[in-house]
Amino acid sequence: MINSLSGRLLILTTVFVMVAEVLIFVPSIARFREDYMLNRLERAQIASLALLADDMLDPALEEELLKNAEVFNVVLRRDEVRQLMLSTELPQTISATYDLRDAPAAVLIRDALVRLVSPENAVVRVIGAPVREAGLQIEITMQTGPLRAAMIDYGIRILILSAVISMVTAVLLFFAIRALILKPIKRVVGHMQRYARAPEDARRIIEPSASVTELREAEVALRTLQTDLTQALKQKERLAQLGSAVSKISHDLRNILSSAQLFTDRIETSEDPLVVRLAPKLVNSITRAVHLCESTLAFGKAEEPGPTLTLVSLAELVDDVLTAESLATRGQEIEFAQEVPPGLMVRADPEQLYRILSNLVRNARQALVASGRAGEVRLFAEDRSEAWRIEVKDTGPGLPPKAREHLFTPFQGGARKGGSGLGLAIAAELVRGHGGHLELMDSGPEGTCFRITLPKGDSTY
């Protein structure tokens, strides 16, 4: 109970209410003391009226008046003259004088607390203003014992009442907080626990229903989180199924391509100039396809294999990529160009770098084909002191906002209708495997530019 949120709220509420009551109690006890003394001044003034009516009073009557007023003597100041109206013998000397006329609140509180903690029964003088303007000043002497006893009795009653009010307030607040906050929180926790048992079940996603604004915001945020997680789990499940299917297809396709490699040997013996020129590229393409199938099978078992770094002639690799893509233009007015120094050598995995450039150039070509206008795909490279930079530029229409938002996310970053978005995701992953970085430099109505940065040495980007 104590460790629960409701139990702690109950305790804290009781404590805070008691603190508030104590803060009220201190000025209240000071006010009670002041009223007590003013009441004695008023009684003494009423008693003195009997003397004003009859100059000579019987000593027994005078003693009774003083006893009823609970004072020892009464001094009334009228017309600048102090006159002893009623008096009796003091049991002890006067220990203090208190002037209640325009006394500051701090002084009244201090005197009240001092009297409350002082057990001795002292005689004090009290000065005040007569009621109904019956004089300029009235003074009385009285004992503090009865005053202190009355203050203690009043304080006990106030504390008991404060305790009752505190308990009632705490209980009411406890049930109110339990109904408005704790139950909705437990409901949210219950939803989280049920969802955790089967996160792929969309029926277990919470529906916000809290009336408290903050709790409703929490429920909305939880629903968004659960929705995204459920979709991610479903996507991973589809990817797992797709990976299994691709592994099977790659296995059979590897066998088919291996047979195709045997046929290329006969093609190389042809004397046709066009065949002689294209046969090596066909052999290279089939070899890469076989290697890709083998890599896909390896990926299905574990992950994308790490790159085997070697010095690669970038100009020759770029020429293979642009030649393969130019054959797929099917009469479209698309030009391919390169600005690669002939002797530029980069440290990379040749097969993976081919896949990176092929994916980027293919995306650029497809963007131009989808726009239905003529354009150019240009590949630029430079050798800098700390890294090699390769840029793939096109004059296409640019990437749509949705594609930019999920640029390197599989199945979400596709720029064209029907695209899967795998090309950029694969390219980015392969570049990261080289310790480099693939980034979108620019995209707009005048075209798109991607930059590949491959570090030299062991530095990464």
C-alpha positions as CSV (number, residue, x, y, z in Angstrom):
1,M,0.0,0.0,0.0
2,I,2.8,2.5,1.0
3,N,4.8,1.7,-2.1
4,S,1.9,2.1,-4.4
5,L,1.2,5.5,-6.1
6,S,-2.2,5.7,-4.4
7,G,-0.8,5.1,-1.0
8,R,1.9,7.7,-1.3
9,L,-0.6,10.2,-2.6
10,L,-2.8,9.5,0.4
11,I,0.1,10.1,2.8
12,L,1.4,13.2,1.0
13,T,-2.1,14.7,0.9
14,T,-2.5,14.2,4.6
15,V,0.9,15.7,5.4
16,F,0.4,18.7,3.1
17,V,-3.1,19.4,4.6
18,M,-1.6,19.2,8.1
19,V,1.2,21.6,7.2
20,A,-1.5,24.0,5.8
21,E,-3.5,23.7,9.0
22,V,-0.4,24.4,11.1
23,L,0.2,27.5,9.1
24,I,-3.3,28.5,9.8
25,F,-3.1,27.5,13.5
26,V,-0.3,29.9,14.4
27,P,-2.1,33.1,13.4
28,S,-5.4,31.6,14.7
29,I,-3.9,31.1,18.2
30,A,-2.5,34.6,18.2
31,R,-6.0,35.9,17.2
32,F,-7.6,33.9,20.0
33,R,-5.2,35.4,22.6
34,E,-5.9,38.9,21.3
35,D,-9.7,38.3,21.5
36,Y,-9.3,36.9,25.0
37,M,-7.6,40.0,26.2
38,L,-10.0,42.3,24.4
39,N,-12.8,40.5,26.0
40,R,-11.3,41.0,29.5
41,L,-10.9,44.7,28.7
42,E,-14.5,45.0,27.7
43,R,-15.6,43.2,30.8
44,A,-13.5,45.5,32.9
45,Q,-15.0,48.5,31.2
46,I,-18.5,47.3,31.9
47,A,-17.6,46.7,35.5
48,S,-16.2,50.2,35.8
49,L,-19.6,51.6,34.7
50,A,-21.0,50.7,38.1
51,L,-18.5,53.0,39.8
52,L,-19.4,55.8,37.4
53,A,-23.0,55.4,38.5
54,D,-22.2,55.3,42.2
55,D,-18.9,56.8,43.5
56,M,-19.0,54.6,46.6
57,L,-19.2,50.8,46.1
58,D,-19.4,48.1,48.7
59,P,-16.0,46.3,48.8
60,A,-17.7,43.0,48.4
61,L,-19.5,44.2,45.2
62,E,-16.3,45.7,43.9
63,E,-14.5,42.4,44.5
64,E,-17.3,40.5,42.7
65,L,-17.1,42.8,39.7
66,L,-13.4,42.3,39.4
67,K,-13.8,38.5,39.8
68,N,-16.4,38.3,37.1
69,A,-14.1,40.4,34.8
70,E,-11.2,38.1,35.7
71,V,-8.9,41.1,36.4
72,F,-7.2,42.6,39.4
73,N,-7.7,46.3,38.7
74,V,-9.1,48.7,36.1
75,V,-7.5,52.0,35.1
76,L,-9.5,54.3,32.8
77,R,-8.0,57.3,31.2
78,R,-10.5,60.0,30.5
79,D,-9.7,63.6,29.5
80,E,-5.9,63.1,29.9
81,V,-6.5,61.9,33.5
82,R,-5.7,58.3,34.6
83,Q,-8.3,57.1,37.1
84,L,-8.2,53.8,39.1
85,M,-11.7,52.6,38.8
86,L,-11.6,49.2,40.5
87,S,-8.7,47.5,42.2
88,T,-7.7,44.6,44.5
89,E,-4.5,43.3,45.9
90,L,-2.1,41.9,43.3
91,P,-0.7,38.4,44.1
92,Q,2.6,39.2,42.5
93,T,4.4,42.0,40.6
94,I,3.6,42.7,37.0
95,S,6.0,40.9,34.7
96,A,5.0,42.4,31.4
97,T,2.9,45.0,29.6
98,Y,1.0,44.4,26.4
99,D,-0.5,47.2,24.3
100,L,-3.2,45.9,22.0
101,R,-3.7,49.2,20.2
102,D,-2.5,48.8,16.6
103,A,-0.2,46.0,17.5
104,P,1.6,44.4,14.5
105,A,0.6,40.9,13.5
106,A,4.1,39.6,13.9
107,V,4.3,41.0,17.5
108,L,0.9,39.3,18.3
109,I,2.1,36.0,16.9
110,R,5.4,36.2,18.8
111,D,3.7,37.0,22.1
112,A,1.1,34.3,21.6
113,L,3.8,31.6,21.0
114,V,5.8,32.8,24.0
115,R,2.8,32.6,26.2
116,L,1.8,29.1,24.9
117,V,5.2,27.7,25.8
118,S,5.5,29.5,29.2
119,P,3.9,27.4,32.0
120,E,4.3,30.0,34.8
121,N,1.2,31.9,36.0
122,A,2.3,35.5,35.7
123,V,0.6,38.9,36.2
124,V,0.6,41.2,33.2
125,R,-0.8,44.6,32.3
126,V,-3.0,44.9,29.2
127,I,-3.6,48.2,27.5
128,G,-6.4,48.8,25.0
129,A,-8.9,51.3,23.7
130,P,-12.3,51.5,25.4
131,V,-15.3,50.4,23.3
132,R,-17.8,53.0,22.1
133,E,-15.3,55.8,22.7
134,A,-15.9,55.6,26.5
135,G,-12.4,57.1,27.1
136,L,-8.9,57.4,25.7
137,Q,-7.4,54.3,27.2
138,I,-8.2,51.4,29.5
139,E,-5.7,49.3,31.4
140,I,-6.2,46.1,33.3
141,T,-4.0,43.6,35.2
142,M,-4.7,39.9,34.8
143,Q,-3.1,36.5,35.3
144,T,-1.8,34.5,32.4
145,G,-2.7,31.0,33.8
146,P,-6.3,31.1,32.7
147,L,-5.3,32.7,29.3
148,R,-2.7,29.9,28.6
149,A,-5.3,27.2,29.6
150,A,-7.8,28.7,27.2
151,M,-5.2,28.9,24.5
152,I,-4.3,25.2,25.0
153,D,-7.9,24.1,24.9
154,Y,-8.5,26.2,21.8
155,G,-5.4,24.8,20.1
156,I,-6.3,21.2,20.9
157,R,-9.8,21.7,19.4
158,I,-8.2,23.3,16.3
159,L,-5.7,20.4,15.9
160,I,-8.4,17.8,16.2
161,L,-10.5,19.6,13.7
162,S,-7.5,19.9,11.4
163,A,-6.8,16.2,11.7
164,V,-10.4,15.4,10.8
165,I,-10.4,17.8,7.9
166,S,-7.0,16.4,6.7
167,M,-8.2,12.8,6.8
168,V,-11.5,13.6,5.0
169,T,-9.7,15.7,2.4
170,A,-7.1,13.0,1.9
171,V,-9.7,10.3,1.4
172,L,-11.7,12.4,-1.0
173,L,-8.6,13.3,-3.0
174,F,-7.5,9.7,-2.9
175,F,-10.7,8.4,-4.5
176,A,-10.8,11.4,-7.0
177,I,-7.2,10.7,-8.1
178,R,-7.9,7.0,-8.2
179,A,-10.9,7.5,-10.5
180,L,-9.4,10.2,-12.7
181,I,-5.7,9.2,-12.9
182,L,-4.8,5.8,-11.4
183,K,-7.5,3.8,-13.2
184,P,-6.6,5.2,-16.6
185,I,-2.9,4.6,-15.9
186,K,-3.7,1.0,-15.0
187,R,-5.7,0.7,-18.1
188,V,-2.8,1.9,-20.2
189,V,-0.5,-0.5,-18.4
190,G,-2.9,-3.3,-19.1
191,H,-3.0,-2.4,-22.8
192,M,0.8,-2.4,-22.9
193,Q,0.9,-5.9,-21.3
194,R,-1.7,-7.3,-23.6
195,Y,0.0,-5.8,-26.6
196,A,3.4,-7.2,-25.5
197,R,2.0,-10.7,-25.5
198,A,1.1,-10.5,-29.2
199,P,2.5,-7.3,-30.8
200,E,1.8,-8.5,-34.3
201,D,-2.0,-8.5,-33.5
202,A,-3.4,-5.1,-34.7
203,R,-6.5,-5.7,-32.6
204,R,-4.5,-5.1,-29.4
205,I,-3.5,-1.6,-30.3
206,I,-4.9,0.9,-27.8
207,E,-7.7,3.2,-28.6
208,P,-7.4,6.6,-26.8
209,S,-10.3,7.2,-24.5
210,A,-8.9,9.1,-21.4
211,S,-10.7,12.3,-20.5
212,V,-7.5,13.8,-18.9
213,T,-5.6,15.7,-21.6
214,E,-2.1,14.5,-20.5
215,L,-3.2,10.8,-20.3
216,R,-4.9,11.1,-23.7
217,E,-1.7,12.4,-25.2
218,A,0.1,9.5,-23.7
219,E,-2.4,7.1,-25.2
220,V,-2.2,8.7,-28.6
221,A,1.6,8.4,-28.4
222,L,1.4,4.8,-27.4
223,R,-1.0,4.0,-30.2
224,T,1.4,5.6,-32.7
225,L,4.3,3.5,-31.2
226,Q,2.3,0.3,-31.3
227,T,1.1,1.0,-34.9
228,D,4.6,1.6,-36.1
229,L,5.9,-1.5,-34.3
230,T,3.2,-3.7,-35.6
231,Q,3.8,-2.5,-39.2
232,A,7.6,-3.0,-38.7
233,L,7.0,-6.6,-37.4
234,K,4.8,-7.4,-40.4
235,Q,7.4,-5.9,-42.7
236,K,10.1,-8.0,-41.1
237,E,8.0,-11.1,-41.5
238,R,7.4,-10.3,-45.2
239,L,11.1,-9.6,-45.6
240,A,11.9,-13.0,-44.0
241,Q,9.5,-14.7,-46.3
242,L,10.9,-12.7,-49.3
243,G,14.4,-13.6,-48.3
244,S,13.6,-17.3,-48.2
245,A,12.0,-17.1,-51.6
246,V,14.9,-15.1,-53.1
247,S,17.4,-17.6,-51.7
248,K,15.5,-20.4,-53.5
249,I,15.3,-18.4,-56.8
250,S,18.9,-17.4,-56.6
251,H,19.9,-21.1,-56.2
252,D,18.1,-22.1,-59.3
253,L,19.1,-19.0,-61.2
254,R,22.8,-19.6,-60.4
255,N,22.5,-23.0,-62.0
256,I,20.9,-21.5,-65.1
257,L,23.5,-18.7,-65.4
258,S,26.3,-21.3,-64.9
259,S,25.0,-23.0,-68.0
260,A,24.8,-19.7,-69.9
261,Q,28.5,-19.2,-69.1
262,L,29.3,-22.3,-71.1
263,F,27.5,-20.9,-74.1
264,T,29.5,-17.7,-74.1
265,D,32.7,-19.6,-74.8
266,R,31.3,-20.4,-78.3
267,I,30.2,-16.8,-78.8
268,E,33.7,-15.6,-78.2
269,T,34.9,-17.6,-81.2
270,S,32.6,-15.6,-83.5
271,E,34.2,-13.4,-86.2
272,D,31.4,-10.9,-86.2
273,P,33.0,-7.5,-85.1
274,L,29.9,-6.5,-83.1
275,V,29.9,-9.9,-81.3
276,V,33.6,-9.6,-80.6
277,R,33.1,-6.2,-79.1
278,L,30.1,-7.1,-76.9
279,A,31.0,-10.7,-76.0
280,P,33.4,-9.7,-73.1
281,K,30.8,-7.5,-71.6
282,L,28.2,-10.2,-71.8
283,V,30.6,-12.6,-70.1
284,N,31.3,-10.0,-67.4
285,S,27.6,-9.4,-66.9
286,I,26.8,-13.1,-66.5
287,T,29.8,-13.5,-64.1
288,R,28.5,-10.7,-62.0
289,A,25.0,-12.2,-62.0
290,V,26.4,-15.6,-60.8
291,H,28.3,-13.8,-58.1
292,L,25.2,-11.8,-57.1
293,C,23.3,-15.1,-56.8
294,E,26.0,-16.5,-54.6
295,S,26.0,-13.4,-52.4
296,T,22.3,-13.5,-52.1
297,L,22.5,-17.1,-50.9
298,A,25.1,-16.1,-48.4
299,F,23.0,-13.1,-47.2
300,G,20.1,-15.4,-46.7
301,K,22.2,-17.4,-44.3
302,A,23.8,-14.5,-42.4
303,E,24.3,-11.0,-43.7
304,E,25.8,-9.1,-46.6
305,P,29.4,-10.3,-46.8
306,G,32.1,-7.8,-46.1
307,P,33.9,-6.2,-49.0
308,T,37.1,-7.7,-50.3
309,L,39.1,-4.5,-50.9
310,T,41.5,-4.2,-53.8
311,L,42.6,-1.5,-56.2
312,V,40.0,-1.1,-58.9
313,S,40.2,0.9,-62.2
314,L,37.2,3.2,-61.7
315,A,37.1,4.2,-65.4
316,E,36.7,0.6,-66.6
317,L,34.1,-0.2,-64.0
318,V,32.1,3.0,-64.8
319,D,32.3,2.1,-68.5
320,D,30.8,-1.4,-67.8
321,V,28.0,0.2,-65.8
322,L,27.1,2.9,-68.4
323,T,27.3,0.4,-71.3
324,A,24.9,-2.0,-69.5
325,E,22.4,0.8,-68.7
326,S,22.6,2.2,-72.2
327,L,21.4,-1.1,-73.6
328,A,18.3,-0.8,-71.5
329,T,17.2,2.7,-72.8
330,R,15.1,1.1,-75.6
331,G,15.2,4.1,-77.9
332,Q,14.8,6.7,-75.1
333,E,16.7,10.0,-75.6
334,I,19.0,9.5,-72.7
335,E,22.7,10.2,-72.8
336,F,25.3,8.7,-70.5
337,A,28.6,10.5,-69.8
338,Q,31.5,10.2,-67.5
339,E,34.2,12.5,-66.1
340,V,36.6,9.9,-64.6
341,P,40.3,10.3,-64.8
342,P,41.6,7.3,-66.9
343,G,44.2,6.2,-64.4
344,L,42.1,6.7,-61.3
345,M,42.4,3.7,-59.0
346,V,40.1,3.3,-55.9
347,R,40.3,0.8,-53.1
348,A,37.0,-1.1,-53.1
349,D,35.3,-4.4,-53.7
350,P,34.8,-4.4,-57.5
351,E,31.6,-6.4,-57.5
352,Q,30.0,-4.4,-54.7
353,L,31.1,-1.1,-56.2
354,Y,29.6,-2.2,-59.5
355,R,26.3,-2.9,-57.7
356,I,26.5,0.5,-56.0
357,L,27.0,2.5,-59.2
358,S,24.6,0.3,-61.2
359,N,21.8,0.9,-58.6
360,L,22.4,4.7,-58.7
361,V,22.6,4.9,-62.5
362,R,19.6,2.7,-63.0
363,N,17.5,4.9,-60.6
364,A,18.6,8.0,-62.6
365,R,17.7,6.3,-65.9
366,Q,14.3,5.2,-64.7
367,A,13.6,8.6,-63.4
368,L,14.2,10.1,-66.8
369,V,12.2,7.4,-68.5
370,A,9.3,8.0,-66.2
371,S,9.4,11.8,-66.9
372,G,9.1,11.1,-70.6
373,R,11.7,13.7,-71.6
374,A,15.2,13.6,-72.9
375,G,18.0,13.9,-70.3
376,E,21.5,13.0,-69.3
377,V,23.1,10.8,-66.6
378,R,26.6,11.9,-65.8
379,L,29.1,10.1,-63.5
380,F,31.9,12.3,-62.0
381,A,34.9,11.2,-59.9
382,E,37.8,12.9,-58.2
383,D,40.7,11.9,-56.1
384,R,41.0,14.0,-52.9
385,S,43.7,13.8,-50.2
386,E,41.5,12.1,-47.6
387,A,38.9,10.2,-49.8
388,W,37.6,9.4,-53.3
389,R,34.4,11.1,-54.3
390,I,32.1,9.7,-56.9
391,E,28.9,11.6,-58.0
392,V,26.0,10.4,-60.0
393,K,24.0,13.3,-61.5
394,D,20.9,13.3,-63.7
395,T,18.7,16.0,-65.3
396,G,15.5,14.3,-64.2
397,P,12.5,15.9,-62.3
398,G,13.9,15.3,-58.8
399,L,12.8,13.2,-55.9
400,P,9.3,13.6,-54.4
401,P,9.0,14.6,-50.7
402,K,8.0,11.1,-49.6
403,A,11.1,9.5,-51.3
404,R,13.4,12.1,-49.5
405,E,11.8,11.4,-46.1
406,H,12.5,7.6,-46.4
407,L,15.4,7.8,-48.8
408,F,17.4,4.8,-47.7
409,T,14.6,2.7,-46.1
410,P,13.7,-0.5,-47.9
411,F,10.2,-0.6,-49.4
412,Q,9.5,3.0,-48.4
413,G,12.1,5.1,-50.4
414,G,10.9,4.3,-53.9
415,A,10.7,7.4,-56.1
416,R,8.6,5.9,-58.9
417,K,5.3,4.2,-58.9
418,G,5.8,0.5,-58.3
419,G,9.4,0.9,-57.1
420,S,10.5,-1.0,-54.0
421,G,13.2,1.5,-52.8
422,L,15.6,-1.4,-52.4
423,G,18.2,0.0,-54.8
424,L,19.2,3.0,-52.6
425,A,19.0,0.9,-49.5
426,I,21.4,-1.7,-50.9
427,A,23.7,1.0,-52.2
428,A,23.9,2.8,-48.9
429,E,24.5,-0.5,-47.0
430,L,27.3,-1.5,-49.4
431,V,28.9,2.0,-49.1
432,R,28.8,1.8,-45.3
433,G,30.5,-1.6,-45.6
434,H,33.4,0.2,-47.2
435,G,33.5,2.7,-44.3
436,G,32.1,5.4,-46.6
437,H,29.0,7.4,-46.9
438,L,26.2,7.8,-49.5
439,E,24.3,11.1,-49.4
440,L,21.8,13.1,-51.4
441,M,23.5,16.3,-52.4
442,D,20.7,18.0,-54.4
443,S,17.3,17.2,-55.8
444,G,15.0,19.5,-57.7
445,P,13.4,20.4,-61.0
446,E,16.9,20.6,-62.6
447,G,18.0,17.1,-61.5
448,T,19.3,15.0,-58.7
449,C,22.9,14.3,-57.5
450,F,24.1,11.5,-55.2
451,R,27.6,11.5,-53.8
452,I,29.7,8.5,-52.7
453,T,32.6,9.1,-50.4
454,L,35.1,6.3,-50.0
455,P,37.8,6.9,-47.4
456,K,41.5,6.2,-47.8
457,G,43.2,4.2,-45.1
458,D,41.2,3.3,-41.9
459,S,39.2,6.6,-41.6
460,T,35.4,6.4,-41.9
461,Y,32.6,8.8,-42.8
